[in-house]
Amino acid sequence: MNYIEIINNFWKVDEEYSFTPNEVAVFFRLLNKCNSVSWKNPFNFLSDRLMLDVKCKKDAFDTARNRLKQSGVIDYRNGNGRGLATIYEIRVQKKPPLKQHPFPAPFPAPLTYPLPPYNNKQKLNLNKTSSIKIEDWGSKKNEIKNSSQWVEVVCRQFNVSQEEIFKELEEFFTYIETQERQENSIKELKQYFVNRFKKEKEKNSEKKESHGNYKASGQQSRENRIQSTDNMANLATEVLRNLAS
């Protein structure tokens, strides 16, 4: 099972199912858990802990998990309710085998231009280059995570904990791999992470501010209704007094 193959398969299935943010969060948290246990698959994971990690309520969590199972990207089996964790499995849809067709009839005459001879050295060089790229990407990720001074500066800039930064970095690395941008320099990757994290923080701040304004508007409207009711009661009392006199 290949890490990139799993992610590419997920986004391919997403084209059909249009996964919600909750479903995306649940899947990638499970993928991160599978990675942390050295790709043991299936693996155990407490559902309460998973729910807490993705910041999702139970009804929304159950809906997201069931839909991921229906799409075929995961499977799970609940515990017995006696402290046993749920068993999860990351799945990749296998391509159907190609249909076998009879070989076409041979050409009546040989090809005019023969194919060039097979170059074993060229194949070895290609394999060596591919492995170097993978090793470079792994060293880049480690160097970014071990840049304690840079991590501390980012924590101060956005007023967040190192744990949150490392969690965001894992999601950032996954995003870079899906976009095939591993060849960017470490300096470019750090700046890209900061800009992306800044935009996410601004979006969350705008949502909270909008919710606060709506709540304040509702409170003001309720106070106006109470004031209007008091005014009508005072007016009715005054009318009754005039009639009595």
ChimeraX attribute file (.defattr): number of C-alpha atoms within 10 A of each C-alpha:
attribute: neighborCount
match mode: 1-to-1
recipient: residues
	/A:1	10
	/A:2	9
	/A:3	12
	/A:4	13
	/A:5	11
	/A:6	17
	/A:7	20
	/A:8	15
	/A:9	15
	/A:10	23
	/A:11	15
	/A:12	13
	/A:13	18
	/A:14	16
	/A:15	9
	/A:16	9
	/A:17	13
	/A:18	12
	/A:19	18
	/A:20	11
	/A:21	10
	/A:22	17
	/A:23	20
	/A:24	18
	/A:25	20
	/A:26	21
	/A:27	20
	/A:28	17
	/A:29	16
	/A:30	18
	/A:31	18
	/A:32	16
	/A:33	18
	/A:34	20
	/A:35	13
	/A:36	10
	/A:37	11
	/A:38	8
	/A:39	16
	/A:40	13
	/A:41	15
	/A:42	15
	/A:43	17
	/A:44	20
	/A:45	19
	/A:46	15
	/A:47	18
	/A:48	12
	/A:49	11
	/A:50	17
	/A:51	17
	/A:52	12
	/A:53	12
	/A:54	18
	/A:55	13
	/A:56	16
	/A:57	11
	/A:58	13
	/A:59	8
	/A:60	12
	/A:61	22
	/A:62	15
	/A:63	12
	/A:64	22
	/A:65	18
	/A:66	14
	/A:67	17
	/A:68	23
	/A:69	15
	/A:70	12
	/A:71	16
	/A:72	14
	/A:73	20
	/A:74	21
	/A:75	17
	/A:76	18
	/A:77	11
	/A:78	14
	/A:79	15
	/A:80	9
	/A:81	8
	/A:82	6
	/A:83	8
	/A:84	12
	/A:85	18
	/A:86	17
	/A:87	17
	/A:88	21
	/A:89	19
	/A:90	21
	/A:91	17
	/A:92	18
	/A:93	13
	/A:94	7
	/A:95	6
	/A:96	6
	/A:97	6
	/A:98	6
	/A:99	6
	/A:100	6
	/A:101	6
	/A:102	6
	/A:103	6
	/A:104	6
	/A:105	6
	/A:106	7
	/A:107	7
	/A:108	6
	/A:109	6
	/A:110	8
	/A:111	8
	/A:112	6
	/A:113	6
	/A:114	7
	/A:115	7
	/A:116	6
	/A:117	6
	/A:118	8
	/A:119	8
	/A:120	8
	/A:121	9
	/A:122	10
	/A:123	11
	/A:124	10
	/A:125	11
	/A:126	11
	/A:127	11
	/A:128	11
	/A:129	12
	/A:130	11
	/A:131	11
	/A:132	12
	/A:133	13
	/A:134	13
	/A:135	11
	/A:136	14
	/A:137	19
	/A:138	12
	/A:139	13
	/A:140	18
	/A:141	16
	/A:142	11
	/A:143	12
	/A:144	16
	/A:145	15
	/A:146	11
	/A:147	10
	/A:148	12
	/A:149	9
	/A:150	13
	/A:151	18
	/A:152	15
	/A:153	11
	/A:154	19
	/A:155	16
	/A:156	12
	/A:157	11
	/A:158	13
	/A:159	10
	/A:160	12
	/A:161	13
	/A:162	15
	/A:163	10
	/A:164	10
	/A:165	17
	/A:166	13
	/A:167	11
	/A:168	14
	/A:169	18
	/A:170	15
	/A:171	15
	/A:172	17
	/A:173	17
	/A:174	17
	/A:175	13
	/A:176	17
	/A:177	16
	/A:178	15
	/A:179	9
	/A:180	11
	/A:181	13
	/A:182	19
	/A:183	14
	/A:184	14
	/A:185	11
	/A:186	16
	/A:187	9
	/A:188	10
	/A:189	20
	/A:190	17
	/A:191	11
	/A:192	15
	/A:193	16
	/A:194	14
	/A:195	11
	/A:196	12
	/A:197	18
	/A:198	13
	/A:199	11
	/A:200	12
	/A:201	11
	/A:202	11
	/A:203	12
	/A:204	10
	/A:205	12
	/A:206	12
	/A:207	10
	/A:208	12
	/A:209	12
	/A:210	11
	/A:211	12
	/A:212	12
	/A:213	11
	/A:214	11
	/A:215	12
	/A:216	12
	/A:217	12
	/A:218	12
	/A:219	11
	/A:220	11
	/A:221	12
	/A:222	12
	/A:223	12
	/A:224	12
	/A:225	11
	/A:226	11
	/A:227	12
	/A:228	11
	/A:229	12
	/A:230	12
	/A:231	12
	/A:232	11
	/A:233	11
	/A:234	10
	/A:235	11
	/A:236	11
	/A:237	11
	/A:238	11
	/A:239	10
	/A:240	10
	/A:241	9
	/A:242	8
	/A:243	7
	/A:244	6
	/A:245	5
